[in-house]
Amino acid sequence: MNDKQYYDAIVVGAGHAGVEAGLALARMGLETLVLSITLDNVGYLACNPSIGGTAKGHLVREVDALGGEMGKAADATLTQLRMLNRSKGAAVQSLRAQVDKYKYHDYMKRALENQPRLHLRQGEAKELIVENGEVRGVKTVYLMKYYAPVVVIASGVYLQSTIIVGDVIEKRGPVCFNRANYLSDSLRALGIEVRRFKTGTPARVKRSTVDLSALEIQEGETDVYSFSALGGKVNAKKRCCYLGYTNEATHDVIRENLSLSPKYSGLIHGVGARYCPSIEDKIVRFSDKSRHQFFLEPEGDGTEEMYVQGISTSLPAFVQADMYRSIKGFENVEIMRDAYAIEYDCINPTELFPSLMHKKIKGLFFAGQVNGTSGYEEAAAQGIVAGINGALYFKGKPPMILTRDNSYIGVLIDDLVTVGTNEPYRMMTSRAEFRLSLRQDNADLRLTPIGREAGLVDDRRWRVYRKRVKKLDEARAKLDTVIPPAELKEMFEAAGESVPVSGITLRALIRHPFVTPDVVNSKFDFFRSLDAASLSTLITEVKYEGYLVRAEKARAEQKRLENTPLSPDTDYTRVKGLRLEAAEKLNAIRPLSIGQASRISGVTPADVNVLIVNLRRKA
């Protein structure tokens, strides 16, 4: 009997992290096994039927820029697309798509099935095979042994997961899929710290039983560019979402039954997401609020199910019915799937290098919610990094390390491996100190060359990138063209501004608040070769130019610190002048640079100076 099979790489899990990791590994030439507990959950949107959102849209664009699949999948299956924060600056504008969750799953499953060198297999990983500090493969519950020098754990929220509704606890994964019963024990046996986190999801309700006229319509936009740089403008206005509000009657139902909530009764032990609280949490924490908003979102084109975004709960099913029916428009609502909380095991991400490889086990990578994050987008971002670095490790090449100054993905991973997280981590624009330059519109300009160098960006994507760069460079060369007063008169008078006595450069003109991409294209022929997305990028660059110059100075200093390496083998208790707390923290994290060391909690600027002095002594 042949119970052994050999691959170059194995990915455990086929959620959003596993999909990106598996595709990256295979596309970079490795014979790759993707092992999923069920093939019915490949790329499955177990929670909200959407991709993107504030800061999350940045991550999707960055995954796409590196050669990933999430952006293309969202474009192919969307039912609605909107640009969030349109009234605010370009730095915080983010795409958010409603997608058909069933078509999205089908798209991703086909992507894996049709990818050369990728082998999709249903099976539950039971145990990691590790020898002499190096991963060798995995053993399944059916006693199959799959060997590979690279293993990516992308197990999502399936590790010993439990579904909790009221006082009912079920040993299941999301949407009642089977859970992973054994892998947590294997991780513990290898000395990997395992934690317990919690998240939740709202009910799904039947569309025809909701009085939609009582809610506010939220339509998609018709003139929006897609997530993927390989796409173009999309007309994403197929399905509507709806905005509604809870009321005091809703809150009364919750307050009266708060003792039945597993969080407040003591049944839930996992740490929940601060930025995605349950409706019970909202009522308790924000007791002064008379209402809370929610969104009613379609699950897909071929189903009546609607997702009640903003009202997640773990209250008993009979309480949920009363709670939802207290909402205006929901008086006769039929619940198709009850809301629930889910607890699951995850690891401490500070045990990982920025490459997402484990510090003590070579060849073993972790990506996604198993690292303590929340969200599809955060998972996909980690997945593609783990996949790329797994392939580079296999080939004996240095890892691809994204940094805080070049990507949101770099911010995400640095936060995880340097600071860690005590709750499900969510990406936000406020976490990125260089967000003025880390905009979603320039994700390809920032990261596609990095993806190309790593070996993931294919020729087609590279041609699209080169063409865009060429046109932008040609357009930038025209910015110092002087515009005579006669050509400015109508424009300035219409805006109620004084007409310049002498001509001004196109660059100076664009800096005026009333000058938009539409104004530029309607008045001048300079940028006719640019598509709307590239023109918007150019205009944003000019308007932010002063801020970006100042930010560049801060980036240069940070870069200097990031480029000052530290040995991961250093015993910091032997470094003279370091405080004991700092030495202990540094030994735990094992930073790869002075920059990373400076961001560790408990390491002071004085400690950093000690490290710099110590390096100079050794030089």
N, C-alpha and C positions, 0 to 999 in steps of 0.2 A: 504493500500500500504506500502510495506516494503522499505523505502528509506534509511535505516540505516544498515550498515554492520560493523562487529567488527573484528579487526585483532590485532596481537601483534605489528606489524610494517608496515609502509607504505613507499614506495619509489616513489617519483614523478620524473619520467623520466627514460628512459631505454636506454640511451646512454652508454658510457664506464664506467662512474661513477655509474650510476644506475644499470647496470648489475652486477658489482662487489658488490655493496652494497646489492642488493636484494639476490644474491646467498649466501653471507656471513651470512646475517640475517637468511635465511631459513636453511642453513647448521648448524647453531648454535642453531636450534630448535624452531625458532619463526615462527608463522603463518604470512606470509608476503605477502602483496599486492604490486605489481609493476604496477604503473599507467603510461601509455605512451600515448602521444597525438595521436599517430598512431602506430600500431603494425608493420608497414612497416619500421620503423626507429630503431628497436631494434638492438643495437650494430652496427649501420650503420657507415661506414667510409665516412663521408660527404665530407671530403677533400682528402688528398693523400691516395692512396691504399697501405699503408705501416704501419708496426709496428716496433718500435725500432728506433735506430739511436744513435748518440752520447749522452750519459747520459740517454737517453730515454730507451735504451736497459737495462741499470741498473735497471730502474724502473720496466720494464716488468719482469725481473728475480726476483726482490723483491716481486712483487705482486704474482708471482708463488710460491715463498718460503713461503709466508704467507697462501697459500691455495687458491689463486685466479685462474681465468679462462683465462685471456688474453693470457698468454704464450701458453697454450694448444690450444686455438683457432687459434693463429698465426701458430703454428706448423702444425695444421690440414689443413690449407687453403693456405699455402704459395706457391708462384710460383718462388721465388728466395730468397736466404739468403746469406748475406755477413757479414764478420767481418770488421768493420770500424777501422781505425787507427792501422792496424796490424803492421805497421812499428814502431809504438810508444810503449810506456810502457803499461803494462797490465792494469794499473789504468784507462786509457782512452780508451781502446778497448771496442767496443760496437757492439752487433748484430743489424742488420737491415734487416727486411724481407719485400719483396713485397708479398702481399697477394691478393687473389681473393676476392674483396670487397663483392660480392654477396654471395659467399660461407661463408664468415666470418659472415655476417648478419644471414644467415640460421643457422650456427653453434650456434651462441649466442641465437637466438630465440628458438632453440630446447633445449639448455641448461636450459633456464628459464622454458620452457613448461614441461620439464621432471624432474625438481627439486621438490622433495617432500616438502610440506608445502609452496610452492611458487605459487601465484595466479597472472597470467598476465592478465591485463585488459586494454582495450583501453578507454581513457577518458582524458579530460583536467581538471586539478586542477584549480579551480577558487579562492578558499579562504582557508586559514588555520584556523582551529578551535583551539583557545587558551583560556584557563581559568586559572585564578590565576597564571599567569606566567608559565604555563605548556601547552605543545601542547597536543591536544586531537584528532586531525584528520584533514581531508580535506573535502571540499565541491567541487563538480564538476560543470561544466557549465550545466549539465543535472539535477542538484539539488540532486544528490546522495550524501549521507554523509557516509564517511568511517572513523571509529573511531579506534584510536590506540594511545598508550602512547609514541610511537617512530615514528617520521617522518623524512625521509631523503630527502632533496630537491636536486635533481641532474638534473636540468632543462637544462643544457648545454647552448646553445646560442639561445634558443627559446623564452626567455622572451621578449615580445613586439619587436621581431626582425624585421628588415627591410632589404630587398635585394635592393642594389643600383647598377645600371648600367647606367653610364652617368648621365643624369638628370631624369631618371626613378626610382621611389621609389615604391617598392611593400611591402605590409605588409605580409611577408611570413617568414618562417624559412628556414634552409639550404635545397638545392635541391628542393625548392618550396614545401616542407612539410608545413602543417599548423603551425602557431606560437602559443604561449601561450599568450593570450590577457589580462588576468586579474590578474594573480598571483603577478605581480610586485606591483599592487595597494594594494593587501593584505599585502605584506611585508612592504610597506611604512606605512600603517595604524598601523602596529605593532611596528613602530619606528625603523625598520631596514633600514640602509642606502643603497640606490640603486644608482648604477653608470651606465654609458654608455660606453661600450667598442666596438671595431671594429676589425674585421679580414677579410680575403678575401681568394679567391680560384681562380686558373687559369682556362683556358678553357680546355674542353675535345675535342680531335680531332680524326678524323677517321684514323686509322692506314694505310689503303691502299692508302691514299692520301698523305702520307709523303714519301719522298725519303730517306729511312733509310740508304742507302749507303753513304749519305752525313754526317751522324752522327757517333760518336764513339760508338762501342758496349761495353756494360757493362754486363758481364755475372755473374751469381751467382757462389758460391763455392760448391764443392762436398763433402768436408770433414770437415763439421762444425757441432758442437753440437747444439741441439735445444734450444729453449727458456726454455722449461719446464724441471725441474729435473726428471720428470717422463718419458721423452723421451730419445732419444739417438742421434746418428749421423744421419744426414739427407742428402739426395741428392737433394739439392734445386737448380736446374739448368734448370727448365722447360721453363722459359720465360726470354728474354733479356730485359734490359733497354738500353737507348741510351743517350749519352752525346752530347749536342750541345751548340752553342753560339749565342747570339744576335750580331748585327753589327751596324755600324754607320747609315745604312739606317733604321734599327729598331728604333734607338734612335731619328732619325730625325722625324719619324712618331709621336713618343711620344711627343717630344718637340713642334711640330707644333700644337698638339691637347691638350696640357697640360691644357689649360683653360677649356676644356670640362671634365677634371677629377673631379669627385665630391669632392675629397679631397681638390683640389686647387681652386674649385669654391665655396667652403663653404657649400656644401650639407651634407658632413660627419662631424659629431660632436663628435663621439666616439673616444676614444684613441686607436690607433693601436699598433700592436706588433713591437717593435724595431728590434727584431731578425728575423722577417719574413716580410720584407718590400715588398710592391708592386713594380712592375717594374718601375712605375712612380717615386716612392721614390728613387730607385736605380739610376735612371738617374739624378735626381736632387741632391742627396746627394753625389754621386760619379761621378761627371761630367767629371773627368779626365779619366775614364775608357772607352776604346773603345769597350768593349764587356763584357757581363755577361753570365755565364754559366747557363744551365738549363738541366733537365733530363726529358726524355720522358719515362713514366712508364705505363705498361699495367694495365687496371682496372680489368681485370679478364681473365679467359680462354675462356669464351663463349661470348666475346664481342669485337668489333672493337675499342671501346673507349680507348684512351690513355690520360694520365694525364700529363700536361706540368708543371712539378715541377720547380719552380723558376721564373715563369712569371705570377704571380697573378696580376690582374688589375681590376679596376672599370671603365675603359674608355668605351665610347659608343660602342655598338656592331659593328657598321660599321667601327669604328677606330680599334677595335680589329682585324677585318679581315685583314686590311692593315698591321697592326703591325706583326701579326703572319706570313703572307705571305712574309714579307721582310726577313725572316730567311732562311738561306741556308738549302735546303731540304724540306722547307715548302711552296715553291712557289705555289703549287696547293692544299694546305691543305683545308679540309672541317672541319669547326668547328661544332661539334655535340652539345655542351653545352657551352654557353657563360660564361666567367669569371665574377665574381661579388664580391662586398664588402658586408659585413653583419654587421649591428649594432645590439646590444642586451644589455639588462640589466643584471647587476651582482651586487653582494653585496661587502661590504668592509670586507675582511677576518679577519681584526684585531678585529672584533666583536665576533670571535670564540675562544673557548679554543683549546689547542693542540689536544684534542679528536675530534675536528670539531663540537662539540655541541655549540649552540649559548649561549652567556654569560647571556642573559636576559630571555630566554625561554627554560625551561628544556625539554629534550627529542627531541628537534629540532636540526637536524644536516644538514650541507651543504657540498656538495662534487662536485668537477669537475669545469667546466668552469664558473659556477655561482659564484665561489669564485675568479674569475679573472685570471684563468690560461688559457693556450693554450695547445693543444695537447691531443691526445687520452691517452697517457701513464700517463701524469700527472693526468688526470681525473680518470683513473682506480685506480691509487695509492691512491687517496683521497677516492674513492668509497669503497675500501676494508677496509680502516681505519674507515670510517664512519659506515660501516656495522658492523664491529667487535665491535666498541664502542657502537653502538646502542643496540646490543645484550647484551653487558656487563651491560649497563645502565638498560635495562629491567630486568636483573637478579639481580640487586642491587650490582654489583661487580665494583671494581675500573677500570678506563679506561686503555686501552693499549696506552701508549705514546711512540712513536718512537722518537729517539733523533738524533742529528746531528752526533754523533760519531758512531751510529750503522746502519745508512741507508741513502740512498738518499731520501727516503720517509720522513724521519725525517727532513732532510734539507729543503725539499719542504714545508712541513707543518709549520715548525718553521719560515721560511722566510715569509710565508703568514700571520700567526697569530701574529707574533712579529713585523715585519717591515711593512708588507702590500705591496701592489703593485699599481702603478699608470698606469700600462699598462698590457696587457696580459702576464702573467708570463710563462717563459719557463725554464725548467730544463737544466743546463749545468754542466759539470764536474768541471768547475772553481768555482762553488758555494759551493762545498763540500771541506772543509778544511782538512778532513781526507780521501781524495779519494784514497790514497795509500792502505788503509785497506778496503775501501768500493768498492771493485771491483765486477764486474758482476759474476766472476767465483766463488766467495765465498758467494753469496747472500743467498743460502740455509743454509750455516754454520752459518751465522749471524742471520737469521730471522726465520728459521723453528722452533727452540725451542720456540720462542716468539709466533708464530702462534699456536703451540701446546698448550702452556699454556693458551692462550686466548680461545681455544676450536674450532678452525677452521681447523687445520691440521688433516687430517684423518689418519687412521691406515696405509694405503698403503703408503702414502707420508712419514710418520714417519719411516716406515721400510726402505725405500730407503735412507732416511737421516742417520739413525743409521748405516746402512751398509757402507755408504760412510765415515762417521766419523771413524768407526772402521778400515777400510783399510788405511785411511790417518794417523791415530795414529800409526799403525803398521809400515807404511813407514817412519814416522818421527823418530821412534826409531832406524832406520838403518842409520841415517844421520851421526853418529859419527864413522861409520865403516871406518877403515883405508885402503886405496887403495895403494898397493905396486907400486914402480916406474915402474916395468916391464909391468904392466897393463895400465900404463899411457903413455908410450913411443909413441906408434903409434898415439894416439889422439893428444898429444901436438905437435908432429912434423908436423902432417897434418895441424894444426892451426898456424904453424910457431912460436910456443912458446917453451921456454926452459923447458925441462923435469925436474920435481922436483927431487932433489937428494935423498931425503927420501920420504916415503909415505905421502899422505895427506888424510884427511878425505873426505868422500863423500860430506859433507856439504861445505867444502872449494873448492872442485872440481866444484860443481854446481855454485859457485859464479863467475867462469870464464865466460866472455862474450860469448865465443864460445860454451859453453856447453848448448845445447837445450834439450827439452824433447826427441826428436828423437835420439840425441847422447846418452843420458842416457839409453834409452831402447835398443839401438842397442849394447851397450858395456857391460851392466851389467844386472844381473837378480834380482836385489834388489826390483824392483818395477813392476814386471810382473803382479801382482794382481790388479794394478791400471788401470782404464780406462784412455784414453787420457786426458779427462777433469780434472780428479783428479790429474794426474801426472803434468799437467800444473799448477794447483793450488799449488802443493808442490814446484815445481821449482820456481814459483813466490815468494812464502813465503821466500825461502832461499835467493834468489837474492835481495829481498827488506828488508831482516832481519834488517840490520843496521838502515835503515830509519824508519822501523816500531817500533823499540825500542825507537828511539827519539820521534816519533809521539805519542807513548804510554804515555810518560811523559806529553805531552800537553793534551792528552785525560783524564788523571787522574785528572789534575787541572780543566778541564772543567766539569768533572763528579762531582767533589767536589762542584762546584758552582751550577750545576744542582740539586744536592741532598740537597741543602740548600733551604728549602721551604719558600715561601711567601704566606700569606693568601690572597685569592682573594677578601676578604672583607675589606682590609686595606684602610683607607682614608689617602692617601699620603700627603695631604695638612696639616695634623697634625704631620707629621714626622719632627722633628726639624733638621735644617741644610740642608734640600733638597731645591734646587732651584725651583722656581715656574714652570718653563718649564718642569723640570723633574717630578715634582709632577703631573702636568696635563697629561703628557704622560703616566706615570705609572697608573694613575686613568683610563685612556682611555683603555689601553691594559690589565690591571689586570694580570701581570705576575705571574706564579705559582712558580718561583724559582729565585734565585739571577742570575743564568746563563741566563735565559730568559730576565730578567730586563737589564742585561748588553748589550744586543743586540738591545735594543729599541733606535731608532733614537732620539737624544736629551738628552739621559741619559749618563752622563760622568762617567769615572772611579771614580771621586770624589763623585758623587752621589751614586755609588755602594758601596763605602766605608761607606757612611752615613747609607745605608740600613743594612750593615753588623754590624756596631756599634749598631744600633737600635735593631737588633735581639739579640745581646749579652746582652744588657741591660734588655731585656725581659726574657732572659734565667735564 
